[in-house]
Every structure is written in C-alpha cells, then in structure tokens.
Amino acid sequence: MMNFFKAKTTWTNAEFIYFKVGIAAFYLLAGGYFQAWVRNYTIPLVIVFLLNMIVTIYLWLKKMKANNN
C-alpha cells in the first residue's frame, strides 16, 4: 500500500490555485451557514489569523534571506 503522507510533489502556483479556490468556496459556504455562531468568535478568529500571518511572514522572510546568502 502506498503511503500518501510520505509522497513528495511540487506544485506550481497555477496548479495550486484550484485548491485555494476550493478551500475559499468551502469557507464562504460555512460562513454563510454558521453566520450567527461565527459572529460570537470574531475576536479569537482575528487573533488566530493575525498570529498565523505573523508566523508566515517571518518564515517567508527567513527563507528569502537564506536563499540570498
């Protein structure tokens, strides 16, 4: 049996956009369906989003710096 978790592949941005659009469509549907529930957790969700953005930008800058050296 093939182990899918150990398989390695590369994706171009053009190929990856289909995945991103699919995820965005799911989030829009979930946000529309659970609107009242999500409204109760707006501040924690914004905090999680901001923390993730900070970590992502840090890792991106670190990778860019490593590639320039």
C-alpha positions as CSV (number, residue, x, y, z in Angstrom):
1,M,0.0,0.0,0.0
2,M,1.4,3.4,-0.9
3,N,2.0,5.8,1.9
4,F,0.4,9.1,0.8
5,F,1.9,11.0,3.8
6,K,5.5,10.3,2.6
7,A,4.9,11.1,-1.1
8,K,6.6,14.3,-2.2
9,T,5.5,16.5,-5.0
10,T,5.8,20.1,-6.2
11,W,3.0,22.4,-7.3
12,T,3.2,25.5,-9.4
13,N,1.1,28.5,-8.4
14,A,-1.1,27.9,-11.4
15,E,-1.8,24.3,-10.3
16,F,-2.3,25.3,-6.6
17,I,-4.9,27.9,-7.4
18,Y,-7.6,25.3,-7.8
19,F,-7.0,24.0,-4.3
20,K,-7.1,27.6,-3.0
21,V,-10.4,28.4,-4.8
22,G,-11.9,25.2,-3.4
23,I,-11.0,26.0,0.1
24,A,-12.3,29.6,-0.3
25,A,-15.6,28.3,-1.6
26,F,-15.9,26.0,1.4
27,Y,-15.2,28.8,3.8
28,L,-17.8,31.0,2.2
29,L,-20.4,28.3,2.4
30,A,-19.5,27.6,6.1
31,G,-19.5,31.3,6.9
32,G,-22.9,31.7,5.3
33,Y,-24.4,28.7,7.1
34,F,-22.9,29.3,10.5
35,Q,-23.1,33.1,10.4
36,A,-24.5,33.6,13.9
37,W,-22.1,31.1,15.5
38,V,-19.0,32.6,13.8
39,R,-20.0,36.1,14.9
40,N,-19.6,35.0,18.5
41,Y,-16.0,34.1,17.9
42,T,-14.9,37.0,15.7
43,I,-12.2,38.4,18.0
44,P,-10.5,35.0,18.7
45,L,-10.6,34.2,15.0
46,V,-9.0,37.5,14.1
47,I,-6.3,36.9,16.7
48,V,-5.5,33.4,15.3
49,F,-5.5,34.9,11.8
50,L,-3.0,37.7,12.8
51,L,-0.7,35.3,14.6
52,N,-0.7,33.0,11.6
53,M,0.1,35.9,9.3
54,I,3.0,37.0,11.5
55,V,4.5,33.5,11.6
56,T,4.0,33.0,7.9
57,I,5.7,36.4,7.1
58,Y,8.6,35.6,9.4
59,L,9.1,32.2,7.8
60,W,8.9,33.6,4.4
61,L,11.4,36.4,5.2
62,K,13.7,33.8,6.8
63,K,13.6,31.6,3.7
64,M,14.2,34.6,1.4
65,K,17.2,35.6,3.5
66,A,18.6,32.1,3.4
67,N,18.3,31.9,-0.4
68,N,20.2,35.2,-0.8
69,N,23.2,34.0,1.1
